[in-house]
Amino acid sequence: MLSQRQRREIARLRERKGREDSRRFVVEGDKIVRESLADGWPVVALYATRAWLDALTPESRAAIPSCTEISSQELRSLSLQPTPQGVMAVLECRIHPLNWNEVLGDLTLGLAEVQDPGNFGTLLRSAAWFGVRHILASPGCVDATHPKVLQASMGAFLRVRVHTVDLETALAEARRRGVQSYATEPRGTSLFDLPLARNGLFLFGNESRGLPVELARCASQSVGVPSWSHAGYGIDSLNVAAAAAVVCAEVRRRAAALRENHGSQSVQ
């Protein structure tokens, strides 16, 4: 059974200030909680129903930290999900020092003012799928521990490190290191017609306003995902998460093709 203190703690973590002040956040659902435990993420508290606990194998039960058993009604009163899946956990935020050699040594995404939690979480999921390890987020982005971000990421937050940085500083660092940067804009040169660096920094802007002009001007290239639609009505832009997935797919495709070509040449 939950105490009033525990209820207040969980309620406080629903707000950004509470998460930032405590350096903690809440995850919900069987899949995300199990993956967090398997990943060794620091667990502060675990709350689960008897049905969820009974469904665990003895090995899984032995691997979880101490747990507070709660009723299904208690879980529904705390959960943000329409149908809670029997468990929630309070996790410690991990601190990841910003290492520019690592961040700019591979494909990296920079997000400017991306504020929709669903978009941000889907971006994390796409990044994890394409092996992108780092995302640079401007201070105006939704925070990466927002409950809806975590839910939309489907556990991808465990694989992708989000760094809150000034993107102009990131662009200056990329220039200093000779790393290409790309401003993704609807009217940019087609992604499929440009040479693309394997370790480029791709910038994506706000869902409605796009990239700030000052950031776009600082990038090495302006690129866009061309539309094949000529209807003229209803579609004037591509969702930011979808655009990021297309970019990641194309960069990875070219890198794979380059490896294959080099391998073929070495055999001849």
N, C-alpha and C positions, 0 to 999 in steps of 0.2 A: 504493500500500500504506500502511496506517495505522501510525503509530508508536505506541509505548506511551504517550507523552505525549498524543497525540490521543485514544487510547482512554480514558485517565483523564479527560480533559476532558469527553468526551461522557458518560461514566458519572456524573461529578459533576453534570452538568446535568439528570440524571434526578431529582435531589433538590431540594426547594424551597430549602433553605439554599444549595446550590450556585448556583442560579439567582439568588437574591437577592444573594449576595455578589459574583458576577461581572457581574450585570446582563446576562446572556445566557440564551438558551434554544434548544432544538432543534425544528425542524419537519421533517416527513417527508412524502414523497409528491410525485408529479409536479405535481398541481394547486396545492397550497399553496406549494411551492417556486417554481414559475413565477410565481404571483401575487405572492409576496413580492418577487421580483426585479423584476417589472413595476412594483410599487408604490414601488420605490426604497428598500426597507427595508435598513438597514445590515447587510451580510453579513460575518461574521467568517471563516467557512470553508464550503466546499461539498464534499460527498463524493458521488460518483456512479459507477455502473457504466459499463463501456464501451458496453453496449447502450443505456443512457439517453443517453449523449453522442452516439452514432451516430445516434440518432433525431432529434436537433436539426437544425433548418435552419441553414444557414451564418449567417443573420442572428441567430438565437437564440443560437448558439454564440458569436458575436462579442460579444453583449450580457452574457454571464455573466462573473463575476469568475474569478480563478484557481481551479482545481478540482483536488482530489485524486482520482485514479481509484482505486476500490477494487473488489474482487471481489464477486460476489453472495453468497458465503459470508461475507465480512467484514461486508457490510451486514446479513445475517440475524443475525449475532452481536451487532450493535449495536441493531437495530431493535426497537421495541415492537409493530410491526404483524405480524399473522400472515402476510401476504404483502407484503413490502416492494416499493415501486414504483420502485426503482432510484436514488433520490436522497434525501439529507438535507442540511440546512443548519443552521449555527449562526448565530443572529441576535443583534444587539444589542437590548436593550430600549429602546424610545423613551420619553422622559420627556415627559409631557403636563401642563403646569401647570394647576391647577384654576382655571377662570374661571367664577365663579358666574353672571355675566350670560349666558354661553353655555350652561352646563349647565341652568340653570333657565328658559331662554328657550324651551324646547321640551319635548316629552314626554321624561321621564327615568325610568329604573327604578332603584330602590334595593333591594339584595339583602342580607338579614340572615342570616348563617351558612349560606348555600347551599354545601354541602360536596361534593355529588356532581359529579365532573368532567363526566360526560355531560350532566347537567342544565344546568350552567353553560355549557358549550359550545353546547348547543341554544338556550339563552337568548340568547347572542351572535348566533347565526344568525337567530333570530326578530327580534331588535332590528335587525339590519342590513337584513332584508327590509322592515321597516316604517319605515325611515329614522330609527331612534333612534340618536343619535350618542354618547350618554354613559350609562354605567352606574356607579352609586355602590355599591361593595361594602364591607361591613363587614370589619374585620381578620380575623374568623373564617371568612370565605369561603375556598374553595379558590382558589389563586392562578391568575390568568388565563393564565399561561404553562405550566401543567401540561400534559404531553403529551396526555392524554386530553381536556382542555378544547380544545386547539388542533385536535385531530382532529375532535371533534364540531362545532366551529364551522365547519368546511368553508371556512376562509379568512375568516370574518366578523371575526376579530380584527384584520384589516387596516382595517376600516371603523368599528369601535366602540371608543371609548376607555373603559377601565376605570380608575376612580379609587378607591383604597382610602381610605375616610374613616370618621369617626365619624358614624353615621346620625342621632344625636340633634342633632349640630351641623348636619347638612344640613337637618333638619326646622326647626330654629331659624332657619336662613338663609332657608328657604322662607317661613316666617311673616313674617319681617322684610320680605321682598320682596312679600308679598301673593300668593304662589303657593300654590295648593291642593295638599294632600298627601292621599294615599289609602292606608289600610292594607288590603291584600287579605286577607280572612279568609273561611273557609267559611260563616260565618253573617252576613256583612256584607250590607248592603242590595244588592239586585241591581244589578249594573253597568249593566243596561239601563234601570233606573228612575231613575237619578240624572243631574243635569246634570254634565257632565265638562269640565274645563278643557283646552284644547288643549295647555297647557304644564304639566300636572300632574306631580307626583312620586308614582309608585306604588311602594309597598313590598311586597316579597315575602319570606316567611320560610323557615326551614329545612324540609327535606323532611318531617320527622316531627314537629317541635315547633312549626312555624309561626312567626309573628312574636313576638318578645319583647313582653310586656304593656306595658312602659314605652314602647316605640316605637309600638305600636298606639294608646295613649292620647294620644300627642302629635300624631297625624295629624288632619287636618281632617275626614275622613270614613272610615267603615269600609265597604268594598265587597266583594262576592263575585260569583263566577260561578255562577249558579243551575244546579242539576242537573235534567235531564229524566228521570232514571232513578228508578223507584220500586220497584226490586227489593228493596232493603233489605239485600242481602248483597254483600260483595266490593268495593263501591265506596263509600268514605266521604270521599274528597277527590279533588282534581284535581292532577295532576303540576304542579310549580311552573313548568316551562318551558311546558307547555300553557296554564296560566292566564295567563302573561305574554303569550303569543301572542294569546289571546282579547282581553285588555285592549288591547293595541296595535292590533289590528284594529278594535275598537269606537271607540277614540279617533280613529284616522285616518279611519274611515268618517264619523264625525260632522263632523270638520273639513272633509272633502271635500263633504259635503252642505251645510254652511254656506256654503262658497265658491260652490257652485252656486246656492243660493238668493239670495245677494247679487248674483251675476252676472245672474240672471234679473230681479231687481228693477231693476237698472241699465239693462236693455234696455227695460223697459216705459215 
